[in-house]
Amino acid sequence: MGLTRLSKYIIALGAGVLGTLAFAPFNFWWLGLVSLGLWMWLSIKHPSFSIGFVYGLGLFGSGVSWVSVSMTEHGGASIPLAFTMTTVFAAGLAIFPGLASWGYASWHQRWSTTLGKVCLLTACWVTMEAFRSWFLTGFPWLLFGYSALETPFEGYLSWIGVFGVSAVIALTAGGFLVSLMDRRLIPLIIPSVFLITGPILNGQFHPHEDPTQATRVALWQPVIAQSEKWKPEFRDRIIEQHVTNGLPTDANVIIWPETALPMTESRVNSALPDLDLMLLSNGQTLITGVLGQSQGRYTNRLITLGSGQGTYDKTRLVPFGEYVPLESLLRGLIAFFDLPMSAIIPGTQQSLLTHGHLKFGPLICYEIAYSGQAREIADDANVILTVSNDTWFGDSIGPDQHLQIAQIRARELGKPVVRATNDGLTAFINARGDVETILPRFERGILSHTVIPATTVTPYSLAGEAPLIILLIVILTLTRRNEAFIPQ
């Protein structure tokens, strides 16, 4: 007896929720296999857009519900309005798993075996992950490859990147599914190969580090309330707090978080006239977030003061947080569309930030989630720097997911990641993707660590997504029904 319409949608919704538990802070990675396996099974049994869409509602409704915090706590939205807007956002993201299921429903007749169907589903899923990461500036969150840290799949990250690992996880789940559906043991070869080969690759991964160039770096986590940050009456107190507590003398490089100074770059010297000279005399570099100015608008900028060099403008902006899509229609409609910092434009300053031997490849906040941009910026860098202000999302799972993404970038590219945030999670991540030291959320303080730069060139940093594309083409070719030899 088949599933009723209601029961299949309940299973799809629950399977999506299980997927969220594969990511930080839960890290039940094996539930990612269960989640994708259930989606594949439902798609095979009931091929339709709706299966993937409902699955996506479960995944994104539970996995990115933290966006509602910015609406209620900082955007003045009521709880019912925030719930409605978050549901609409999750539904928009759910379209992509829906399209993956629709793609399978459209083409599955050409793959007659269960194994072929699983390979087609894998290709559809990963294609839609990639498309979601690009379409309308993209939302590269909750990619299943992000759940690979400290799992048997971690070793693949430096070879095929996060999208490739998503494919490996999907094929592993699919191998188990084929074995169950066909009641055969031979398909278990597929997950067995992946689960055995991954740890072998992981053991052979050795980042190319240079301990002779180790440098002391200090990260300042100021914990400034978002409700105060952009109000003029609090500006002097905020600046005094940074200068008094955020300039340790025992570090070569000091890093303040995204827009740490609530002012434009042109006002920094007048507000802090002696800072640059003091840093120079100490041989120190300060990297801090400020507002840049370009074309009469503001940019989200990182600058260097003291001994360092370089300026960097953010190019990937957060919808509604830094700019308002359809601004002429939405601006002023509700308070959420008038958040501070929501009139930012992409900037043009794109240099590395340097201090001596250290060459920081900067990525501001949301940009760390874009694997292609990270590959490009890290090409000439030996340390990846990401600064953020996750205060918008309060005590939710969002900052944990953000930190996990930063760890993935380190592991993909074999270079350490330095992460400075306003209220957590500030951390030093080594070139293997391991968090070496971290400041808890909402704890004001300095986090110091010796950073060892790395010049690792991983297969993924060289080839990008090309191996994944080749893999998908090969498996689809090998498993597709050859219609030329089918009797008419």
N, C-alpha and C positions, 0 to 999 in steps of 0.2 A: 504494500500500500504506500502510495506516494505522500509527500508532505502537503499539508494544506497551505493555502496562500499565506495565512497568518503565521503559521509555524516556520515557514522558510524565511520570512522576513525577521522573525524574532531571532532565529539562529544567525542570520546575516548581521543583525544589529549587535548581538552578543559577541560574534566573532570579531567585529570591528573594535569593540571595547577591549577584548583580550589583547588586541594588537598594541594598544597604548601601554599595557603592562610590560611589554618587551623593552620599553625605553626607560631612560632615567625619569624619576629617581627609583623606579621599581626594579628594573633590570632583570626581569624574568624572561631572558632571551628566548627560551624554548617556547614560550607562549606566542612568539612571532611565527614559529613554524605551525603551531596549532591554528592560529588566526588565518594565515595564508592558505593552509590546507583546507580549512572549512570554506573559505571563499572559493577556492578552486572546485571543491566538491559541489557546492551549490551552483556554481556557474556551469559545470558540466551537466548537472541534473536539470537545471532550470535556466538555460542560457537566455539572459535578458539584461538590459540596461538597469532595471530596477534592483536586481540582486547586488550589483556593484554599488549602486547609489546608496542603498540602505546600509550596506557594509561600511561605506565611507562616512555615513552619518554617525555610526557607532565609533569609528576610529577618530574622526576629527571632532565630533561632539564631546568626546571624553578627553582627547589628547591636546586640543588647543582651546579648551574652555577658559583657560587663563586670560584670554584676551578680554573677557568681561570685566576683569579687575580694573583695567585702565578706563573702562566706560563708567563704572560706578564710583570708583574712588577718585578719579582725576577728571572725568569728562562730564560729571553732573547728571549722568543718565540714571533713571530709576531702574530698579531691579527687573520689572517686566520688560522695559525697553531694552536693557542690556541683554536679557535672555533672548528677546526676539532678534536683536542684531547679531548675537553670537550664533544663534540657530541659522540665520541666513548665511553667515560666513561659513559655518560648517557645511551647510547644504551646497554652497558654491564649490567648496573643495571636494565634496562628495561626488560631484559630477565627473571627476577624473577617474576614480575607481569604477564609476558607472560606465564611462567610455571604454575602460579596459574590458569589462564584462560584455559590453555591446560589440566591441571588436571581435571578441571570441565568438559571440553568438552569430556574427556575420560570416565568419570564415571557418568555423570548426568542422564543417563537413569535409574539408580538404585534409583533415588530419583524423584518420579513422581509428587509430589506436588510442588507448588511454594515455600512454606516454606522449604521443604526439599532441594530444589535447593539453596536457600539462605544459609542454614546451611552448605551445601557442599562448597559453594563459600567462606564462612567465614573460614572454616577449611583450604581451599587451600591458602587463602590470608595469614593467620597467620603463616601457615607452611612455606611459602616462605619468610615472614619477618624474621622468625627465621633462615632459611637456609641462607639468604643473610647476616645475622649478624655473620655467622660462616664461610662460604665458602671462602677459600683463605685469611684467617685472618679476613674476614668479613668487612662489612660496615653498622653498625647499625644506620643509619641516616634516618630521615623522617619515622620513625615508627609511625603509627597513634596514638598510645598511648601517644606519646609525646605531643599531642595537648590537653591533658586532664586537664591541670592546670586551675583552676578557671572556671571549667565547671561542669555540673552535673555528669561527669564521674570521677572526681578527687578522690572521696571516695573509688574507687575500687583499686587505685594504691597500697596501703599498703596491700591489700589482694591478688591480682593476678598479680601485676607488669605490666610493660609496654606492654608486649605481650598479657596478659589477657585483658587489657583495649582496645587494638586494636581489640580483638575479640568482646568485648562488643559494641564498636562503630560500627563494621561491622554488628552485629546482630541488633542493633538499626536501622541503615540505612536499613537493610534488612526487618525489620518489617514494616517500612513505605512503602517499595517497594511492599511487598506482598499485603498490603492493597490496594494499587493503582492498581496493576495488576489484583488481584482477585475481586476488587470492593467489599470488605468486611471490616467491622470495627473490627471484632474479632482479626485479626493479630496485631492491634494497642496495644493490651495488652503487647506484647513483649517490644516495646520501652517505653511504659508507666511504666512498672516495672523497667526497667533500669534507666529511668530518675527520678523516685521517690526514688528508693532505694539508688542511688548514694549519693545524698545530706544527707540522713539519716546516711549513713556510715561515710561520711565526718564529720558530726557533732559529731560523737562518737569517732573520732580519737584524742587521747591525748598522745603525745610523753612523754616518761619517762625521764624528765630532772632533773638535780640536780643544782639548783641555788647556792648552797654553794660552788661549784667548778668553778664558773664563772671566766673567765680569760680574761685579756685584750690582744687582738691580733691586730697587725698592718700589713697591706698589702701594699707593695711598688709597684707602677705602674710606671716604669721608662721611658716608651715610647722611646725605642732605635730603631733607623732606622735599618731595616734588612740589608740594603746595607752597613752599617758600622759595624755591630755587630762582624763579624768574621775577620775583617781586622786588622792586628797587629798594624797599626798606630793609631787606635782608642781605643785600649785596655786600656791604662792608663787613658784616659779621661772617659771611661765607668766605670772603677773601682772607680775612684774618685767621679763620680756622685752618684754611689750606696752608698759609705761610707759617703759622705757629706749629702745627702738628704734622704737616705733610712734606717737610724738607729735611729728612735725616742726613746727617753728615758722613755716615759710614757707607754710602752707596755711590757708585759712579754714575748710575742712571736712575732717575726718579721718574715715575710715570703716574700721572693723574688721569682719572677716567674721562669718558665722553662728556663734552661740554662741562668740564669741571669748573671752569671760570665762566660765570653767566654774563659774558660780555663779548664784544667783538675784538678781533685781534688788534685792531688799531688803538684800542683803549687799554691794552695790557700794560704798555710801558708807562702810561700816565698813572694807572692804578697801582702799579708795582715798579716804581722807577729804579730801585736798586737791585731788583731780583736778577736780571741778566748779568750784571757786573759781579754780584756775589757768586753766582754759579760758575762764571768764568774763572774767578780767583780760586775756587775750590776744585777746578777741573771737572765739574759735574755737568750733566745734561738733564734738563727737565723736558719731558714730553707731556703736553697737556691738551685737552680738548677745549676749543673755544668756538665762537661763531666767526666764520670768514665772511667776506663780502665780495660779491661778484654780480655785475650787471644790475646793481641797485637792489639785489636780493641777498639773503643770507645763505651760507653754506655750513655744513657740519664739518669742522676742520680740526686737524691735529697740527700743532706747531712744536718746534724745538727752541729752547732757550739755553743759554750757556754755551758749552763746548760743542754741542751737537749741531747737525744740519738737517734741513728737510722740512717740507710742508705737504700735508696730504688732505685732500677733500673727499668726503664720502660721495659715492656715485649711485649706489643702490639705496634708494630711500624707502622708508616704511610707509605704505599707504595709510592715510588718516593720522598716523603719528607724526610724519614729517612733511607730508603734502596731502592735499585733499583731492582725490579724483573728482572730476566734474565739479570743480571748485565753484564756478559761477552759480551752480544750482544748489550745492549743499552748504557752502560756507554761511554760517549764521543760522542755519536751520535748527540745530540743537547745539548745546554747549560742547558736545563731544567733537564736533567738526571745527571747533575753534580752540583746540588744545594748544598750549604753548609749544613752540618749535614746529608748528604744522604748516609753515610757509617757507620751507627749505627748498633749495634747488640743487641739483648735482653740480659739484665743483670741477675745476679744471686742473688744480694742483695735484700731481700724482707722483711725487718722488718718494724714495725710501727715506727713512729717518735713521740717521747714523750717529754713532758715538764710537770713535776709535775703530776697533775691529768689528763692532756690532753693526749689522745692517738689518734694521727692522723692516719687514714687509707689513705695512699697516692695513688693518681692516676694521672698520668702525661698526660695532654692534651687529646688525642684521647681515652685514656683508660676509661674515665668517661662514654663513650657511651656503654660500655659493662656491662649489668646488672648483669651477672653472676660473673664477676670479682669484681664488686663493692660489691656484696653480700658477697663474700669471704673475701675481704680486710677489710670490715666494721664489720665483725663478732666480733672481739676483740677490735674494736676501738669505741670511743665515739664522734669523729668528723671525717668527711670525708674531706680530703684536695685534691684539684685539682689545679695544676698549668699549665699554658698554654702560648703559644706564638702565638696568632692569627694574628700577624702582616702580615703573609703570605697572608691574605685574605682581607686586606684593609678595605675600607668602604662598605662592602657587608653585606648580611644577614647571612653569615656563623657564625660569633661570636654570634649573637642573638640566633641562633639555638643551638649553643654550650652551652650557658648559660641556655637555657630552658632544655636541657638534664641534666645539673647539678641539676636543681631544681627538676626534676623528680626523680633522685637518692635520694635526701633528703626525698622526699615524700614517696617513696617506702620503705625506710629503717627506717624512723623516726629519722634521725640523721642530725645535722646541716652540711652544706657544706661550706667550706671556699675556695674561688676561687681567686687566684692571677694570673694576666696576665701581659704581657709586655705593651700592649697598650689598654686594655679593652676587655671584660667588667669585671673588678675586682669587686667582690661582696661578701657579707656575706648573706648566705641563712639559714633560720632557719629550725628546724626539721619538719615543716609543708610544706616546699618547697617554702616559701615566701621570696622574696628578701627584706632584712631589710635595707640594705644600699649598695650603688653602686657608683663606679667612672665612669663617662662618658668616652666614647672612646676617645683616643688620648689626654687625660688630665693627665699630670704628677702629681703625688702626693701620699700622704699616706692616706690610708683608715683604720681608727681604729674603733674597735667595741668590746663589751664584749660578748664573746662566752660562751654559756651555754652548756656543754657537755650533751649527752643523751645516755642512755643505752637501748633504745627502742628495743624490739624484735617484729617486725611485723609478721603477718601470712606469708607474702611474703618472708621475710628474713629466715623463718623457712622452708617453703615448696617449694620455688622457683616456677618452672613452672608446678609442678605436678597437682595442681588444674585445670589449664588451659587444660592440656592434658586430664584429666578426664572429664571436661566439654565438650570438643570437641567430645570425644568418646560417651558420653551420648546423645548429641543432634543428632549426626549422626546415632546412633543406633535407636533412637526414631522416626526419620523422614525417615529412609530408607525403601523402598518398600520391603515387605516380599514376596520373590518370591515363597516360598513354598506353598503359598495359592493363587497364581495366576493361573487361569485355563489355561491349555495348549491348 
